[in-house]
Amino acid sequence: MIYLNGKFMPIEEAFIPVLDRGFIFGDGVYEVIPVYSRKPFRLTEHLMRLQHSLDGIRLKNPFSNEEWRNILEQVITNNDGEDQYIYLHITRGVAKRDHAFPANVPPTVFIMSNPLLQPSEELLKNGASAVTANDNRWVRCDVKAISLLPNILLRQLAVDVQALETILIRNGFLTEGSASNIFIVKNKMLLAPPKSNLMLPGITYDVVLELAAANQIPHEIREIYETEIRIADEILLTSSTKEIMPITLLDNKPVGDGKPGEFFRQLHALYQEYKTTHMRGHTTARLTS
């Protein structure tokens, strides 16, 4: 069951006009929200990021946060599974094809739920592989835009060689993955690239840094050179659907000793504890170990 423009219906019954600007121009934004035990995870932060994306494309938010919460609760209730992920998609609506913003056109709002699958035990035990590529996307990567063709092409570079992710380099510095944020560990220090217009402000990225700060895990937010990625002791991938995952092979070369490292194991355990606290319905999840 999906939500489309004020109505709940089976996805097979959902249709959007061909002149929708999302279809014609990719003119819209989206958000992905994990749901654990039927509770949206860090919903306030996801709605803040949605607002940032809407502001970035000058599109008025169609709902208040409370209205979003009510709609999302109904979507979750109308779909099977304790763990889900919600895909929320807003376009500038239906209008004749013209680059200029149309006046007085209601936005298209689409929401669907999919099963949230946990990373496999094999990947958590052995790690995943990644490749690197030049980050040739636009310079508003902080906007979660539905026009994802550059990300798709970059991600396919990984798929072509049976890797999990493509790690992106711009002007000699790490930005992020094609569909994730990236951390590295070097000299017993967790390093994170700073938020900017060149990367998506990840919700899981924030949780990892909060957990590191609360548990006295050495960490630093700074620009990360490409050369540092290639000699890193650990590389960690984070996203709302993949949580925290170790990258143990980069461009066919082992990362560190080629096995998931201590920083990954500690942060993964802390993240699972944080999730459990969230699922129990505590208003303030415990961050300390």
C-alpha positions in Angstrom: 0.0 0.0 0.0 1.4 3.4 -1.0 0.4 7.0 -0.5 -0.1 9.2 -3.6 -1.5 12.8 -3.4 -3.7 12.3 -0.4 -4.9 8.7 -1.1 -3.7 5.3 0.1 -3.9 2.5 -2.6 -2.2 -0.6 -3.8 0.9 0.3 -5.8 -0.5 -1.4 -8.9 -3.3 1.3 -9.0 -0.9 4.3 -8.7 -0.4 6.4 -11.8 1.3 9.8 -12.4 0.7 12.0 -15.5 3.5 12.0 -18.0 3.8 15.8 -17.7 4.8 15.5 -14.0 8.0 17.5 -13.7 9.6 14.7 -11.8 9.3 12.6 -15.0 10.1 15.3 -17.5 12.9 17.1 -15.6 13.8 15.1 -12.5 12.5 18.2 -10.7 12.0 17.0 -7.1 13.6 15.6 -4.0 13.3 12.4 -1.9 14.1 11.0 1.5 14.7 7.5 2.8 13.7 6.7 6.4 14.5 3.3 8.1 11.8 1.9 10.3 12.7 -0.5 13.2 9.9 -2.3 15.1 7.4 0.0 13.2 9.1 3.1 14.6 10.7 5.6 12.1 14.4 6.0 13.0 15.6 9.6 13.7 12.4 11.0 12.0 13.0 14.5 13.2 16.4 14.6 11.6 15.1 13.0 8.3 12.4 15.6 8.1 15.0 18.4 8.7 17.0 17.0 5.8 13.9 16.9 3.7 13.2 20.5 4.5 16.8 21.4 3.5 16.4 19.6 0.2 13.1 21.4 -0.5 14.6 24.7 0.4 17.5 23.9 -2.0 15.1 23.6 -5.0 12.7 26.3 -3.8 9.8 24.0 -3.4 7.4 24.7 -0.5 6.9 21.8 2.0 3.4 20.5 1.5 3.0 19.3 5.1 4.0 20.2 8.6 6.2 17.8 10.6 3.1 16.6 12.5 1.2 15.9 9.2 4.2 14.0 7.9 4.3 11.9 11.0 0.7 11.0 10.7 0.9 10.1 7.0 4.1 8.0 7.6 2.5 6.2 10.5 -0.4 5.2 8.3 2.0 4.0 5.5 3.9 1.9 8.1 0.7 0.5 9.5 -0.7 -0.4 6.1 2.4 -2.5 5.2 3.7 -5.8 6.5 7.0 -6.1 8.4 8.3 -4.8 11.7 11.4 -3.4 9.9 10.7 -1.3 6.8 12.3 1.6 4.9 10.1 4.4 3.7 10.8 6.1 0.4 9.3 9.6 0.2 9.3 11.5 -3.1 8.1 15.0 -3.8 8.1 16.7 -7.3 7.0 20.2 -8.4 3.9 18.7 -9.9 2.2 18.5 -13.3 2.5 21.4 -15.8 3.3 22.0 -19.4 6.9 21.4 -20.3 8.7 24.6 -19.5 12.0 25.0 -17.5 10.5 27.9 -15.5 8.7 27.0 -12.2 4.9 26.7 -12.9 2.7 29.0 -10.8 0.0 27.6 -8.4 0.7 23.9 -9.2 0.3 21.4 -6.3 3.3 19.2 -5.7 3.2 15.4 -6.3 3.7 13.5 -3.1 4.5 9.8 -3.3 5.4 7.5 -0.4 6.0 3.7 -0.4 7.4 1.1 2.0 9.8 -1.7 1.3 11.2 -4.4 3.6 14.4 -3.3 5.4 17.0 -6.0 5.0 19.9 -6.1 7.4 23.4 -6.5 6.0 24.4 -10.1 5.7 26.5 -11.8 8.3 29.0 -12.6 5.6 29.5 -8.9 4.7 29.8 -7.9 8.4 32.3 -10.7 9.0 34.5 -10.4 5.9 33.7 -6.9 4.7 32.9 -5.6 1.2 34.8 -4.3 -1.7 34.7 -0.9 -3.3 36.2 1.0 -6.2 37.2 4.7 -6.5 36.2 7.1 -9.2 36.3 10.8 -10.0 33.3 12.6 -8.4 31.8 14.3 -11.6 28.4 15.1 -10.1 26.9 18.6 -9.7 27.9 20.8 -6.8 24.7 20.6 -4.8 25.1 17.1 -3.5 23.7 18.2 -0.2 20.3 18.3 -1.9 18.7 14.8 -2.0 17.5 15.3 -5.6 15.6 12.6 -7.5 17.7 13.3 -10.6 20.3 10.7 -9.7 21.8 9.7 -13.1 25.4 10.7 -12.1 25.1 8.6 -8.9 23.7 5.7 -11.0 26.5 5.8 -13.5 29.1 6.0 -10.7 27.4 3.1 -8.7 27.4 1.0 -11.8 31.2 1.1 -11.9 31.1 -0.9 -8.7 28.4 -3.2 -9.9 30.4 -4.0 -13.1 33.2 -5.5 -11.0 30.9 -7.1 -8.3 31.9 -4.4 -5.7 29.5 -2.9 -3.2 30.2 0.8 -3.6 32.1 3.5 -5.5 34.0 5.9 -3.3 34.2 9.3 -4.9 37.2 11.6 -5.1 37.0 15.3 -6.1 40.1 17.4 -6.6 42.2 15.0 -4.6 39.8 14.7 -1.6 37.3 12.2 -0.4 33.6 13.3 -0.7 31.4 10.3 -0.2 30.2 7.1 -1.8 27.7 7.0 -4.7 25.0 6.1 -2.2 26.7 6.4 1.2 29.0 8.3 3.4 32.5 7.2 4.0 34.8 7.3 7.0 38.4 6.1 7.3 40.6 5.0 10.2 44.3 5.9 10.3 46.7 5.8 13.3 43.9 4.9 15.6 41.8 7.9 14.6 38.4 7.9 13.0 38.3 10.5 10.2 35.2 12.0 8.6 35.0 14.4 5.7 33.3 17.7 6.7 29.7 18.4 5.6 29.6 20.7 2.6 27.6 21.2 -0.6 29.7 18.3 -2.1 28.2 15.6 0.1 24.8 14.5 1.4 24.5 15.1 5.2 23.9 11.6 6.2 21.8 10.7 9.2 23.9 7.6 10.0 27.0 9.8 9.5 25.7 12.0 12.4 24.9 9.0 14.6 28.4 7.6 14.1 30.0 10.9 15.1 27.7 11.2 18.1 28.5 7.6 19.2 32.3 8.3 18.8 32.0 11.5 20.9 29.9 9.9 23.6 32.2 6.9 23.9 35.6 8.6 23.8 36.5 7.1 20.4 39.2 9.3 18.9 37.8 11.1 15.9 38.3 14.1 13.7 36.3 15.9 11.1 38.5 17.2 8.3 39.3 17.0 4.6 40.7 13.5 3.7 43.3 13.2 1.0 42.9 10.5 -1.6 46.3 9.2 -0.6 45.0 8.7 3.0 42.1 6.6 1.7 44.6 4.3 -0.1 46.7 3.7 3.1 43.8 3.6 5.6 43.8 1.0 8.3 40.0 0.8 8.0 37.3 2.2 5.7 33.7 2.4 6.9 30.6 2.9 4.8 27.4 4.3 6.4 23.8 4.8 5.1 20.3 4.6 6.4 19.7 1.2 4.8 23.2 -0.4 5.1 23.9 1.1 8.6 27.6 0.7 9.2 29.7 -1.7 7.0 33.4 -2.4 6.6 35.2 -2.0 3.3 38.1 -4.4 3.3 39.1 -4.3 -0.4 39.6 -1.1 -2.4 40.4 -1.2 -6.1 41.4 -4.8 -5.7 43.9 -4.0 -2.8 43.3 -5.0 0.8 42.4 -2.2 3.3 44.6 -2.6 6.3 45.0 -6.3 7.0 42.0 -7.1 4.7 39.6 -7.8 7.6 37.0 -5.6 9.5 38.8 -3.7 12.1 38.4 -2.7 15.8 36.8 0.7 15.0 34.1 -1.0 12.9 33.4 -3.7 15.5 33.0 -1.1 18.3 30.9 1.3 16.3 28.7 -1.5 14.9 28.0 -2.8 18.4 27.3 0.7 19.7 24.9 1.4 16.7 23.0 -1.8 17.4 22.6 -0.8 21.1 21.5 2.7 20.0 18.9 1.1 17.7 17.6 -1.2 20.4 17.1 1.8 22.7 15.2 3.6 19.9 13.0 0.5 19.3 12.1 0.4 23.0 10.5 3.8 22.6 12.9 5.9 24.7 12.6 9.5 23.8 16.3 10.0 24.4 18.5 7.1 23.3 21.5 6.3 25.4 24.7 7.1 23.5 27.2 6.0 26.1 28.5 2.4 26.2 
